[in-house]
Amino acid sequence: MTPAQKTVLVIEDEPDAAELFAEMMRVTGYRVLKMFSSTPAMKMIVQEKPDVVILDVMMPDVSGLEVLKFMRRDPELMGIPVIVVSAKSMPSDIRTGMEAGASIYLTKPVGYLDLKQAVEQVTQGTSPS
C-alpha cells in the first residue's frame, strides 16, 4: 500500500505545529486530517479509522493520553498505531505514554525524518536497513 492510500490524523492544539506535522506527512504522500481538539478528534477517529494517529499529550479539553486509552479500549480502534509527539520528555512521561498504548513516543521538537520514519515503521512494520 502506498502512502497516498493511507490516512494520517494529526491531533495537535497548536496550529503551527499541527500544520508542520501535516505538511511533513503530505510531502511524504499521505492523506492528512487535522484536529485541534481531542473531543471532536475522538469522533473523527471512530468515523475515519485512520491508518495512523499523530497525537499530542497536552490538549486543552481531553488529554491525549485519554484519547489513547479511549482508542485502546475500542476493539475497532485498538489496532490503529498512535505516535505520541509531546513536549513532555521526562522518562516517566514517556513510560506513561507507552503504558497507555502509544506505538512510538517522540519528543518535541520533531524533525521530518524522525516523524516520517516513525509513521513508516508503524504502518509498514520495520523494514530491514
C-alpha positions as CSV (number, residue, x, y, z in Angstrom):
1,M,0.0,0.0,0.0
2,T,1.4,3.4,-1.0
3,P,1.4,6.4,1.4
4,A,-1.2,8.1,-0.8
5,Q,-3.7,5.4,0.1
6,K,-3.1,5.8,3.9
7,T,-4.6,8.4,6.1
8,V,-2.8,10.2,8.9
9,L,-4.8,12.0,11.6
10,V,-2.9,14.8,13.3
11,I,-4.3,15.8,16.7
12,E,-2.4,18.9,17.9
13,D,-3.8,22.0,19.6
14,E,-1.0,24.3,18.4
15,P,-2.0,25.3,14.8
16,D,1.6,25.9,13.7
17,A,2.8,22.5,15.0
18,A,-0.3,20.8,13.5
19,E,0.3,22.3,10.1
20,L,4.0,21.4,10.3
21,F,3.3,17.8,11.1
22,A,0.5,17.7,8.4
23,E,2.9,19.1,5.8
24,M,5.6,16.6,6.7
25,M,3.1,13.9,6.0
26,R,1.6,15.5,2.9
27,V,5.0,15.8,1.2
28,T,5.6,12.1,2.0
29,G,2.4,11.3,0.2
30,Y,-0.2,10.6,2.9
31,R,-3.7,11.9,3.1
32,V,-3.8,14.1,6.2
33,L,-6.6,15.1,8.5
34,K,-6.1,17.7,11.3
35,M,-7.9,18.2,14.5
36,F,-7.1,20.9,17.1
37,S,-9.2,19.4,20.0
38,S,-9.5,15.9,21.5
39,T,-13.2,15.6,21.8
40,P,-14.1,16.1,18.1
41,A,-10.9,14.1,17.2
42,M,-12.3,11.0,19.0
43,K,-15.5,11.2,16.9
44,M,-13.3,11.6,13.8
45,I,-11.2,8.5,14.7
46,V,-14.4,6.5,15.0
47,Q,-15.7,7.7,11.6
48,E,-12.5,7.7,9.6
49,K,-10.5,4.9,11.2
50,P,-7.2,6.5,10.1
51,D,-4.2,4.3,9.4
52,V,-2.1,6.2,12.0
53,V,-2.7,8.9,14.5
54,I,-0.1,11.6,15.5
55,L,-1.2,12.7,18.9
56,D,-0.1,15.5,21.3
57,V,-0.5,14.8,25.0
58,M,-1.2,18.2,26.4
59,M,-4.5,19.2,24.9
60,P,-6.9,21.9,26.1
61,D,-10.0,19.7,26.6
62,V,-9.2,16.0,27.0
63,S,-5.6,14.8,27.5
64,G,-4.0,13.0,24.6
65,L,-3.4,10.1,26.9
66,E,-7.2,9.8,27.5
67,V,-7.7,9.8,23.7
68,L,-5.1,7.0,23.5
69,K,-6.9,5.0,26.3
70,F,-10.2,5.5,24.5
71,M,-8.8,4.0,21.3
72,R,-7.2,1.1,23.1
73,R,-10.5,0.2,24.8
74,D,-12.4,0.0,21.5
75,P,-12.0,-3.2,19.5
76,E,-12.4,-1.4,16.2
77,L,-9.8,1.3,17.1
78,M,-7.3,-0.6,19.2
79,G,-5.2,-1.7,16.3
80,I,-4.6,1.8,14.9
81,P,-1.0,2.9,15.6
82,V,-0.6,6.0,17.6
83,I,2.6,8.1,17.6
84,V,2.7,10.4,20.6
85,V,4.5,13.7,19.9
86,S,4.9,15.7,23.1
87,A,6.9,18.3,24.8
88,K,6.7,16.1,27.9
89,S,10.1,14.4,27.7
90,M,10.8,13.0,31.2
91,P,11.4,9.2,31.3
92,S,8.3,8.9,33.4
93,D,6.2,10.8,30.8
94,I,7.5,8.5,28.0
95,R,6.8,5.4,30.2
96,T,3.2,6.7,30.9
97,G,2.6,7.3,27.2
98,M,3.9,3.8,26.2
99,E,1.9,2.2,29.0
100,A,-1.2,4.0,27.8
101,G,-0.7,2.3,24.4
102,A,1.5,4.5,22.3
103,S,3.2,2.7,19.4
104,I,6.0,5.3,19.4
105,Y,6.7,8.3,21.7
106,L,8.6,11.2,20.1
107,T,9.6,14.3,22.0
108,K,9.3,17.8,20.5
109,P,10.8,19.3,18.5
110,V,10.4,16.5,16.0
111,G,12.3,16.5,12.7
112,Y,10.9,15.5,9.4
113,L,13.0,12.3,9.1
114,D,12.1,11.1,12.6
115,L,8.4,11.6,12.1
116,K,8.5,10.1,8.6
117,Q,10.4,7.1,9.9
118,A,8.1,6.6,12.8
119,V,5.0,6.7,10.6
120,E,6.6,4.2,8.1
121,Q,7.6,1.9,10.9
122,V,4.0,1.7,12.4
123,T,2.2,1.5,9.0
124,Q,4.5,-1.0,7.2
125,G,6.4,-2.7,10.0
126,T,10.1,-2.3,10.4
127,S,11.9,-2.8,7.1
128,P,15.4,-4.1,7.1
129,S,18.0,-1.3,6.6
